[in-house]
Amino acid sequence: MDKRVVIIGAGGHGKVIADIVRKSGDTVECFLDDAYTGDTEFYGSKLIGKAEKYKELSDCYFIIAIGNNGIRERISNTFNCKWYTAVHPSAQISDSVKIGEGTCVMANAVINADTVVGKHAIVNTGSIIEHDCKIGDYCHISPGATVCGVTALGKSVWVGAGATVRNVLTVCDNVTIGIGAAVVKSITKSGTYIGVPAKIVKED
C-alpha cells in the first residue's frame, strides 16, 4: 500500500526517516517544521509549513522526526491524526515483536523474540534489543546501543550511542544513559547516568 506520509521535523532525523518511507514503497508527501519561514524543498520533498498545518493534511499519515523524547510525547498527545510506523527493510525483527504506532526502526537494527516496543519510540541504526524486552513509549535506543534480554525500560528512556543495558534489569521513566555507558543494575531514580558501571550524575 502506497501511503502518503508527512514528516514532522526537517532535520537530519527527518532525512533518515524519509529514506525509510521511500524504501518501504511509500511516499513522502511533505515536511512540516516549526522553523518554517517560507515554501521550500527539503531532501527531495516540499517543506510547506509549521507543524500545526497538519490539520490540512488529514488524508495523510504522520511521523515525528524529532530526537527529543519529550517533544515527541507533546506532539503525539496534541495532534489528532493517523500515525505512521517506519521500519527500514534491513531491520531484523522477530515475527513475535510488537511495535507501537509512530515508532521508527532504522537500518540494521535487531529486535528479537517477544519484545514489545511502545509508541513514538526510536530504535536507531544498528541497535540491538534482545528477547523478551519491554521498551516504553517515547524511548530512544541510539545507534549501536544494546538492551539485553528480559529488560524493561520505562517511558522516555534515552540509551546513548554504544551503551549497554544488562539483561534482566528495569529502568524507570525519564532516564538518560550516556554514550558508551554500561548499566549493570536496575535504575529506580530518574536522571542522567554515565560511565562503566553507570552512575547517576544528575537527578531530574
C-alpha positions as CSV (number, residue, x, y, z in Angstrom):
1,M,0.0,0.0,0.0
2,D,1.4,3.4,-1.0
3,K,0.9,5.6,2.0
4,R,1.3,9.4,1.8
5,V,3.5,10.3,4.8
6,V,4.0,13.7,6.3
7,I,7.3,14.0,8.3
8,I,7.2,16.5,11.3
9,G,10.8,17.7,11.6
10,A,13.0,18.9,8.8
11,G,16.5,17.9,10.1
12,G,18.9,15.1,9.9
13,H,16.5,12.7,11.7
14,G,13.8,13.7,9.1
15,K,16.2,12.7,6.3
16,V,16.7,9.3,7.7
17,I,13.0,8.7,8.1
18,A,12.4,9.9,4.6
19,D,14.8,7.3,3.3
20,I,12.9,4.6,5.3
21,V,9.5,5.8,4.0
22,R,10.7,5.7,0.4
23,K,12.5,2.3,0.7
24,S,9.3,0.9,2.2
25,G,7.4,1.9,-1.0
26,D,5.5,4.8,0.5
27,T,5.6,8.5,-0.5
28,V,6.9,11.5,1.5
29,E,4.1,13.9,1.0
30,C,5.9,16.8,2.6
31,F,7.8,18.0,5.7
32,L,6.5,20.3,8.4
33,D,8.8,22.2,10.8
34,D,8.2,25.0,13.3
35,A,11.3,26.7,11.9
36,Y,9.4,27.2,8.6
37,T,10.0,30.6,7.0
38,G,8.6,30.0,3.5
39,D,7.8,27.3,1.0
40,T,11.0,25.4,0.0
41,E,12.3,22.0,-0.7
42,F,13.9,19.7,1.8
43,Y,15.5,16.4,1.0
44,G,13.5,15.8,-2.2
45,S,10.1,16.8,-0.9
46,K,8.3,20.1,-0.1
47,L,8.6,21.9,3.3
48,I,5.2,23.6,3.4
49,G,4.7,25.0,6.9
50,K,4.8,24.7,10.7
51,A,3.6,21.5,12.5
52,E,0.1,22.9,13.1
53,K,-0.5,22.7,9.4
54,Y,-1.1,19.0,9.9
55,K,-4.9,19.8,10.1
56,E,-4.9,20.5,6.4
57,L,-3.5,17.1,5.6
58,S,-6.0,14.8,7.2
59,D,-5.8,12.2,4.5
60,C,-2.1,11.5,5.1
61,Y,-0.1,9.6,7.7
62,F,2.3,11.4,10.1
63,I,5.5,10.6,11.8
64,I,7.5,12.7,14.2
65,A,11.2,13.1,13.2
66,I,12.5,14.7,16.4
67,G,15.0,13.1,18.6
68,N,13.9,14.7,21.8
69,N,11.7,12.3,23.7
70,G,9.6,15.0,25.5
71,I,8.9,16.9,22.3
72,R,7.7,13.7,20.6
73,E,5.4,13.0,23.5
74,R,4.0,16.5,23.5
75,I,3.3,16.4,19.7
76,S,1.8,13.0,19.8
77,N,-0.6,13.9,22.6
78,T,-1.7,17.1,20.9
79,F,-2.2,16.0,17.3
80,N,-5.3,14.0,16.2
81,C,-4.1,12.2,13.1
82,K,-3.1,8.8,11.7
83,W,0.4,7.8,12.8
84,Y,2.9,6.1,10.5
85,T,5.3,3.4,11.8
86,A,8.6,3.4,9.9
87,V,10.6,0.2,9.7
88,H,13.7,0.0,7.5
89,P,13.7,-3.0,5.2
90,S,17.1,-4.1,6.5
91,A,15.9,-4.2,10.2
92,Q,15.8,-7.8,11.6
93,I,12.6,-8.1,13.6
94,S,11.1,-11.3,15.0
95,D,7.6,-12.1,14.0
96,S,6.6,-12.1,17.6
97,V,7.7,-8.5,18.2
98,K,5.0,-5.8,18.8
99,I,5.8,-2.2,17.7
100,G,3.6,0.8,18.7
101,E,2.3,3.4,16.4
102,G,4.6,6.3,15.3
103,T,7.8,4.3,16.1
104,C,10.8,4.3,13.8
105,V,13.1,1.3,13.4
106,M,16.2,2.2,11.4
107,A,18.6,0.3,9.2
108,N,20.3,-2.8,10.5
109,A,18.5,-2.7,13.9
110,V,17.7,-6.0,15.5
111,I,14.7,-6.7,17.7
112,N,14.4,-10.2,19.0
113,A,11.6,-12.5,20.1
114,D,8.6,-11.4,22.2
115,T,9.9,-7.9,22.7
116,V,7.3,-5.1,22.9
117,V,8.3,-1.6,21.7
118,G,6.0,1.3,22.7
119,K,4.7,4.2,20.6
120,H,6.7,7.0,19.1
121,A,10.0,5.3,20.1
122,I,13.2,5.4,18.1
123,V,15.2,2.2,17.5
124,N,18.2,3.7,15.8
125,T,20.7,2.5,13.3
126,G,22.4,-0.8,14.3
127,S,21.0,-1.0,17.7
128,I,20.0,-4.3,19.3
129,I,17.1,-5.1,21.6
130,E,17.2,-8.7,22.7
131,H,14.4,-11.1,23.5
132,D,11.5,-10.5,26.0
133,C,12.2,-6.8,26.5
134,K,9.7,-4.1,27.1
135,I,10.6,-0.7,25.7
136,G,8.4,2.1,26.9
137,D,6.7,4.8,24.9
138,Y,9.0,7.6,23.6
139,C,12.2,5.8,24.3
140,H,15.3,6.3,22.1
141,I,17.7,3.5,21.6
142,S,20.7,5.2,20.0
143,P,23.0,3.9,17.2
144,G,24.9,0.8,18.3
145,A,23.3,0.6,21.7
146,T,22.3,-2.8,23.2
147,V,19.5,-3.7,25.5
148,C,20.0,-7.3,26.7
149,G,17.2,-9.8,27.2
150,V,14.3,-9.7,29.6
151,T,14.9,-6.0,30.4
152,A,12.2,-3.3,30.8
153,L,12.7,0.4,30.0
154,G,10.2,2.9,31.3
155,K,8.8,5.8,29.4
156,S,11.2,8.3,27.7
157,V,14.4,6.5,28.4
158,W,17.3,7.5,26.2
159,V,20.0,4.9,25.8
160,G,23.1,6.7,24.4
161,A,25.2,5.5,21.4
162,G,27.2,2.4,22.1
163,A,25.7,2.0,25.6
164,T,24.7,-1.4,27.0
165,V,21.9,-2.3,29.4
166,R,22.5,-5.7,31.1
167,N,19.9,-8.4,31.0
168,V,17.1,-8.9,33.5
169,L,17.0,-5.3,34.7
170,T,14.4,-2.5,34.9
171,V,15.0,1.2,34.2
172,C,12.4,3.7,35.4
173,D,10.9,6.6,33.4
174,N,12.9,9.6,32.2
175,V,16.4,8.2,32.4
176,T,19.3,9.3,30.1
177,I,22.1,6.7,29.8
178,G,25.3,8.3,28.4
179,I,27.3,7.3,25.4
180,G,29.2,4.0,26.0
181,A,27.8,3.5,29.5
182,A,27.2,0.1,31.0
183,V,24.1,-0.3,33.1
184,V,24.7,-3.4,35.3
185,K,21.9,-2.9,37.9
186,S,18.3,-1.7,37.8
187,I,17.7,2.1,37.9
188,T,15.0,3.4,40.1
189,K,15.6,7.1,40.1
190,S,15.1,9.4,37.1
191,G,18.2,11.2,35.9
192,T,21.4,11.0,33.8
193,Y,23.8,8.1,34.2
194,I,27.2,7.8,32.7
195,G,30.3,5.5,33.0
196,V,31.2,1.9,33.4
197,P,29.4,0.9,35.5
198,A,26.9,3.6,35.0
199,K,26.4,6.0,37.9
200,I,24.0,8.9,38.3
201,V,25.5,12.4,37.7
202,K,22.3,14.5,37.5
203,E,18.9,13.9,39.1
204,D,15.7,15.0,37.3
